[in-house]
Amino acid sequence: MNDLLGVLMLLFPLWPVVAIGSATIFYIRHRNRIEPERRVPAIVYVLAVIVCGGGAVFLGVVLGVTWACPGMGNLCGLVGVLVVGPISGTLAIFLVGLALSLIRPAQKPNG
């Protein structure tokens, strides 16, 4: 278990890159598929990503610290800050983008 946490701690700089990359890809896909009058505005999407990602990071840090501190030593807070927080924020941003990509294009009339 400690080896996995060590690897995840070393990978913590990649989580923001993955989050921003997936959010960008999902929004570009949304813009290419959905007609202009039904598109989610970029500012609304950015605010949703910031609010959901920030809330998830905060909860991830709090839950990660409370989860790790009873069983680890002096550096137990690092698990929440460097592992659980960034992973939960990345997951939240990914899920917001995934929800955006589930919007279907309008059906074209058969006439």
Secondary structure, DSSP 8 states (H G I E B T S, - for coil): -HHHHHHHHHTTTHHHHHHHHHHHHHHHHHHHHS-GGG---HHHHHHHHHHHHHHHHHHHHHHHHHHHTTTS-TTTHHHIIIIIHHHHHHHHHHHHHHHHHT---------
